[in-house]
Amino acid sequence: MSITINQPLDMHLHLRDKAMLKTVGPLSSASFSGAIIMPNLVPPVSTKEELIAYKSRIIEACGEDTFTPYMTLFFKPSYTKEFLKSVKDELTAIKLYPAGITTNSEGGVSGFDVNELRPTLDAMSELEIPLCIHGETNGFVMDREAEFVSIYEMLASNFPKLKIIMEHITTRESVEALDKFDNLYATITLHHLLITLDDVAGGMLQPHLFCKPIAKRPEDREALRRVALEGHPKVMFGSDSAPHPQHTKESCGCAAGVFTAPIALQVLAELFEGHSTIENLQAFVSNNAKAIYNHIKVPHKTVTLEKKPFIVPAKYGDVVPMYASETLAYSIVNIQG
C-alpha cells in the first residue's frame, strides 16, 4: 500500500539550539514542508532580533531541505501594538506559557488578568496574529489541562477575533471546548494519540514517554482519536517533538518530552490506516493547518510512504526516539520537493 502526503506540516515543534538543533533539525526538515517553532529557549525568543537570528540558525541547520520554519515569540503582556507591527512580517504566532509549567517557561504568565492581557491580545486580534497556549494550571497533574479549559473559554469570549490554538490537547474537556467557540482550535501530538498514563508509569517507568502535558486516561485518548481520525477541521497535527539528551531523560528529575519527529508520518499512516480513515490523514497533517493558519505560505513537498518495515534507530545523536529499536509497518520511500 502506498500513501502520498502533500505539504506535510508539523504545527508544534521544538528544535532547541546549537548542537541539538544541528542533530534534530534535519530530521524534521527532511519530511515536512514546514513547522511552527516553539520559542522556549534559554533565554526565550522575545525580540525581533532574537527571532530572526534563531530562524537563520534553523535554516542553516536544515541545509538544502525544502522547509519553512514558522517562527513564534514567547508571549509577554508588555508587547505593544507598535512592536507587533514591526515584527509581524517575521512572525507566525505568539506562544503563551503559564509561568513554570513546562521546559524553560519560568518567564511565562502568572495569573490570567484580562485587564493586564487586553492591550497585547487586542493588538494581536487586530493584526491577525494567532495565540498559541500551553494550557495547564498548577493543580493536580492529571487535572491541570481540564482546569485550564475555563481560561480558554474566558479568553475566547473576551477576544472573539483572536485565533486561539489550544496546544497539544490531551483531554475530553479540551476536545469538547473546540466546538463551543468559533475562535478555538487545537494541535494534537502523535504520542497522545497512542499512549495513556498506564504506558508511562503503569509498570516500569518509561522515561522516554514522559511528557507535559502528561498522558491521560483511555477515554481522553479516544476523544483525541475521534477528532483526529475524522479529520475534524479545527484540529491539526503538532508533534510537540521535544528532544533531550539521553542522560537527562534516564535520570532522577527526568526531563519532559517525547522525541517523535523522525517517525511521525510513518506511525500516523499506520494509525489512520488501522482505523480505515486513511483518506483523512491529509487533512490532519496539512490541509487543516493551512486553513487555520491561512496566511502562511507552504513550500511544495510530497512524501510517499509504503507498507514496508522500518526499524527505528536506537538513537539519533544522543536523543532516544519513541519506539527506539522497534519495527514500524510503514517506511518513507520517496520525498519530492
C-alpha positions as CSV (number, residue, x, y, z in Angstrom):
1,M,0.0,0.0,0.0
2,S,1.3,3.4,-1.0
3,I,0.3,6.8,0.6
4,T,1.4,10.2,-0.6
5,I,1.0,13.3,1.6
6,N,1.2,16.7,0.1
7,Q,2.9,19.5,2.0
8,P,3.0,17.8,5.5
9,L,3.2,20.3,8.3
10,D,4.1,20.0,12.0
11,M,2.3,22.8,13.8
12,H,4.2,22.4,17.2
13,L,7.8,21.6,17.1
14,H,10.8,22.0,19.4
15,L,14.2,22.3,17.6
16,R,16.2,23.5,20.6
17,D,19.5,25.2,19.6
18,K,23.2,24.8,19.0
19,A,24.4,21.1,18.7
20,M,20.9,19.8,19.4
21,L,19.4,21.9,16.6
22,K,22.0,20.5,14.2
23,T,21.0,17.0,15.2
24,V,17.2,17.2,15.2
25,G,16.5,20.0,12.7
26,P,17.2,17.9,9.6
27,L,15.1,15.1,11.0
28,S,12.0,17.4,10.6
29,S,13.1,19.3,7.5
30,A,13.6,16.1,5.6
31,S,10.0,15.1,5.6
32,F,7.9,18.2,6.5
33,S,7.3,21.3,4.4
34,G,7.3,23.5,7.5
35,A,6.7,23.7,11.2
36,I,5.6,26.1,13.9
37,I,8.8,26.5,16.0
38,M,8.5,26.9,19.8
39,P,10.3,29.8,21.4
40,N,11.2,28.5,24.8
41,L,14.9,28.6,24.5
42,V,17.2,29.8,27.3
43,P,16.7,32.8,27.2
44,P,13.3,32.6,25.4
45,V,12.8,34.2,22.0
46,S,11.1,37.5,22.8
47,T,12.6,40.2,20.4
48,K,12.6,40.6,16.7
49,E,16.4,40.3,16.6
50,E,16.3,37.0,18.5
51,L,13.6,35.7,16.3
52,I,15.4,36.5,13.1
53,A,18.7,35.1,14.4
54,Y,17.1,31.8,15.5
55,K,15.3,31.4,12.2
56,S,18.7,31.8,10.4
57,R,20.3,29.1,12.6
58,I,17.4,26.8,11.9
59,I,17.7,27.3,8.1
60,E,21.4,26.8,8.3
61,A,21.0,23.5,10.3
62,C,18.4,22.2,7.8
63,G,20.7,22.7,4.8
64,E,19.2,22.3,1.4
65,D,15.9,20.8,2.5
66,T,12.7,22.4,1.3
67,F,11.4,23.5,4.7
68,T,9.9,26.7,6.2
69,P,10.3,27.4,10.0
70,Y,7.2,29.4,11.1
71,M,8.5,31.5,13.9
72,T,6.9,32.4,17.2
73,L,7.7,34.8,20.1
74,F,7.4,34.0,23.8
75,F,4.4,35.9,25.0
76,K,4.8,39.0,27.1
77,P,1.9,41.2,28.2
78,S,4.2,44.2,27.6
79,Y,4.2,43.7,23.8
80,T,2.8,46.9,22.2
81,K,0.9,47.2,19.0
82,E,3.8,49.2,17.5
83,F,6.2,46.4,18.4
84,L,3.9,43.7,17.0
85,K,3.5,45.7,13.8
86,S,7.3,45.9,13.5
87,V,7.8,42.1,13.8
88,K,4.6,40.9,12.1
89,D,6.3,40.0,8.8
90,E,8.7,37.7,10.5
91,L,6.2,36.2,12.8
92,T,3.6,33.4,12.5
93,A,2.2,33.2,16.1
94,I,2.9,34.1,19.7
95,K,3.2,31.3,22.3
96,L,1.9,31.8,25.8
97,Y,3.2,29.7,28.7
98,P,1.8,29.7,32.2
99,A,4.8,30.5,34.4
100,G,6.9,27.5,35.3
101,I,4.5,24.9,33.8
102,T,7.0,23.2,31.4
103,T,10.5,23.4,30.0
104,N,12.0,26.9,30.2
105,S,8.7,28.6,30.9
106,E,9.7,30.4,34.1
107,G,9.1,33.8,32.4
108,G,5.6,32.9,31.4
109,V,2.3,34.4,32.6
110,S,1.4,34.3,36.3
111,G,-2.4,34.6,36.6
112,F,-4.7,35.5,33.7
113,D,-5.9,39.0,34.4
114,V,-7.9,40.1,31.4
115,N,-7.2,43.8,32.0
116,E,-3.4,43.1,32.1
117,L,-3.5,40.9,28.9
118,R,-6.0,43.0,27.0
119,P,-3.7,45.6,25.3
120,T,-1.5,42.9,23.8
121,L,-4.3,40.5,22.9
122,D,-6.4,43.3,21.4
123,A,-3.4,44.2,19.2
124,M,-2.9,40.6,18.2
125,S,-6.6,40.4,17.3
126,E,-6.4,43.5,15.1
127,L,-3.1,42.3,13.4
128,E,-4.4,38.7,13.0
129,I,-1.6,37.1,14.9
130,P,-2.7,33.8,16.4
131,L,-2.1,33.0,20.1
132,C,-0.8,29.5,20.9
133,I,-1.3,28.4,24.5
134,H,0.2,25.6,26.7
135,G,-3.0,25.2,28.6
136,E,-2.3,23.8,32.1
137,T,-2.8,25.1,35.7
138,N,-0.6,24.3,38.6
139,G,-3.1,21.9,40.1
140,F,-3.0,18.2,40.4
141,V,-1.1,16.9,37.4
142,M,-4.0,14.8,35.9
143,D,-6.4,17.8,36.2
144,R,-4.3,20.6,35.0
145,E,-5.5,20.8,31.5
146,A,-9.2,20.2,32.3
147,E,-8.9,23.0,34.9
148,F,-7.4,25.3,32.2
149,V,-10.4,25.0,29.9
150,S,-12.2,27.7,31.7
151,I,-9.3,30.1,30.9
152,Y,-9.5,29.1,27.3
153,E,-13.2,29.9,27.4
154,M,-12.6,33.2,29.1
155,L,-10.0,34.3,26.5
156,A,-12.2,33.1,23.6
157,S,-15.2,35.0,24.8
158,N,-13.3,38.2,25.7
159,F,-11.3,38.2,22.4
160,P,-13.6,36.8,19.8
161,K,-11.5,37.9,16.9
162,L,-8.3,36.3,18.3
163,K,-7.4,33.0,16.8
164,I,-6.5,30.8,19.8
165,I,-4.7,27.5,19.4
166,M,-5.0,25.0,22.3
167,E,-1.7,23.3,22.1
168,H,-1.1,19.6,22.4
169,I,-4.5,18.9,23.9
170,T,-4.9,15.7,25.9
171,T,-8.4,15.6,27.5
172,R,-12.1,15.1,26.6
173,E,-12.8,18.5,28.1
174,S,-10.4,20.2,25.6
175,V,-12.0,18.3,22.7
176,E,-15.5,19.4,23.8
177,A,-14.3,23.1,24.0
178,L,-13.4,23.1,20.3
179,D,-17.0,23.4,19.1
180,K,-18.1,25.9,21.8
181,F,-16.2,28.8,20.3
182,D,-15.5,29.7,16.7
183,N,-12.0,31.0,17.5
184,L,-10.7,27.9,19.4
185,Y,-8.5,25.4,17.5
186,A,-6.1,22.7,18.6
187,T,-3.0,20.7,17.9
188,I,-2.8,17.0,18.8
189,T,0.5,15.1,19.1
190,L,1.4,11.7,17.9
191,H,2.1,10.3,21.3
192,H,-1.1,11.5,22.9
193,L,-3.0,9.6,20.1
194,L,-1.1,6.4,21.1
195,I,-0.4,6.3,24.9
196,T,-2.1,6.7,28.2
197,L,-0.6,7.2,31.6
198,D,-0.5,3.5,32.0
199,D,2.1,3.3,29.3
200,V,4.2,5.8,31.1
201,A,4.0,4.5,34.7
202,G,1.7,1.5,34.8
203,G,4.7,-0.9,35.0
204,M,8.3,0.0,34.9
205,L,8.7,3.8,34.4
206,Q,9.2,4.7,30.7
207,P,11.2,7.9,30.8
208,H,11.1,8.4,27.0
209,L,7.3,8.6,27.2
210,F,7.2,11.2,30.0
211,C,5.9,14.5,28.7
212,K,4.0,17.6,29.7
213,P,1.0,17.6,29.4
214,I,1.2,14.1,30.9
215,A,-0.6,11.3,29.0
216,K,-4.1,10.9,30.4
217,R,-6.9,8.2,30.6
218,P,-8.1,5.8,27.8
219,E,-11.3,7.9,27.4
220,D,-9.2,11.0,26.8
221,R,-7.2,9.3,24.2
222,E,-10.3,8.1,22.5
223,A,-11.7,11.6,22.3
224,L,-8.5,12.8,20.7
225,R,-8.5,9.9,18.2
226,R,-12.1,10.6,17.3
227,V,-11.5,14.2,16.1
228,A,-8.1,13.5,14.5
229,L,-9.2,10.4,12.6
230,E,-12.4,12.0,11.4
231,G,-10.3,15.0,10.0
232,H,-12.2,17.5,12.2
233,P,-11.4,20.9,10.6
234,K,-10.4,22.6,13.9
235,V,-7.6,20.1,14.8
236,M,-4.2,19.7,13.2
237,F,-1.0,17.7,13.8
238,G,1.6,19.2,16.1
239,S,4.2,16.7,17.2
240,D,5.4,18.6,20.3
241,S,8.5,16.5,19.4
242,A,10.8,17.6,22.3
243,P,14.3,16.2,22.2
244,H,16.5,15.9,25.3
245,P,19.9,14.2,25.7
246,Q,19.6,10.6,26.9
247,H,21.2,11.3,30.2
248,T,18.6,13.9,31.1
249,K,15.8,11.5,30.3
250,E,17.2,8.4,32.0
251,S,17.9,10.2,35.3
252,C,16.4,11.5,38.5
253,G,14.4,14.5,37.6
254,C,13.6,13.1,34.1
255,A,13.2,15.9,31.5
256,A,9.7,16.1,30.0
257,G,9.4,15.5,26.3
258,V,8.8,12.7,23.7
259,F,11.0,12.7,20.6
260,T,8.9,11.7,17.6
261,A,10.0,13.9,14.7
262,P,11.7,11.1,12.6
263,I,8.8,8.6,13.0
264,A,5.7,10.8,13.0
265,L,4.5,10.3,9.4
266,Q,5.2,6.6,9.4
267,V,3.2,6.0,12.7
268,L,0.4,8.3,11.7
269,A,0.0,6.4,8.4
270,E,-0.3,3.1,10.3
271,L,-2.8,4.6,12.8
272,F,-5.1,6.1,10.2
273,E,-4.9,3.0,8.0
274,G,-5.7,0.8,11.0
275,H,-8.9,2.7,11.7
276,S,-9.9,2.8,8.0
277,T,-9.6,6.6,7.8
278,I,-6.5,7.0,5.7
279,E,-8.4,9.5,3.5
280,N,-8.4,11.9,6.4
281,L,-4.6,11.8,7.0
282,Q,-4.0,14.6,4.5
283,A,-6.4,16.9,6.4
284,F,-4.8,16.2,9.8
285,V,-1.2,16.7,8.7
286,S,-1.6,19.5,6.2
287,N,-5.0,20.8,4.9
288,N,-6.5,21.8,8.3
289,A,-3.3,23.7,9.3
290,K,-3.2,25.6,6.0
291,A,-6.8,26.7,6.6
292,I,-6.3,27.6,10.2
293,Y,-3.1,29.5,9.6
294,N,-4.4,30.9,6.3
295,H,-1.6,33.5,6.0
296,I,1.3,31.0,5.8
297,K,3.0,30.1,2.5
298,V,3.8,26.4,2.4
299,P,6.5,25.1,0.1
300,H,5.7,22.2,-2.2
301,K,6.8,18.8,-1.0
302,T,5.3,15.3,-1.3
303,V,6.2,12.4,0.9
304,T,5.3,8.9,-0.1
305,L,5.1,6.0,2.3
306,E,4.8,2.3,1.7
307,K,3.9,-0.6,3.9
308,K,7.5,-1.7,4.2
309,P,9.2,-2.4,7.6
310,F,11.2,0.4,9.1
311,I,13.5,-0.3,12.1
312,V,13.7,2.8,14.3
313,P,17.3,3.7,15.2
314,A,18.2,3.3,18.8
315,K,19.3,6.9,18.9
316,Y,19.7,9.9,16.8
317,G,22.8,11.5,18.1
318,D,22.3,11.5,21.8
319,V,18.5,11.5,21.6
320,V,16.3,8.4,22.0
321,P,13.2,8.4,19.9
322,M,9.8,6.9,20.7
323,Y,9.8,3.3,19.5
324,A,13.6,3.1,19.6
325,S,14.8,-0.2,18.0
326,E,11.3,-1.3,17.2
327,T,9.9,-2.1,13.8
328,L,7.2,0.1,12.2
329,A,4.9,-1.0,9.5
330,Y,5.4,2.0,7.2
331,S,8.6,3.5,5.6
332,I,9.1,6.8,3.8
333,V,10.2,5.7,0.3
334,N,10.2,9.0,-1.6
335,I,10.4,12.7,-0.9
336,Q,9.9,15.3,-3.7
337,G,10.4,19.0,-3.0
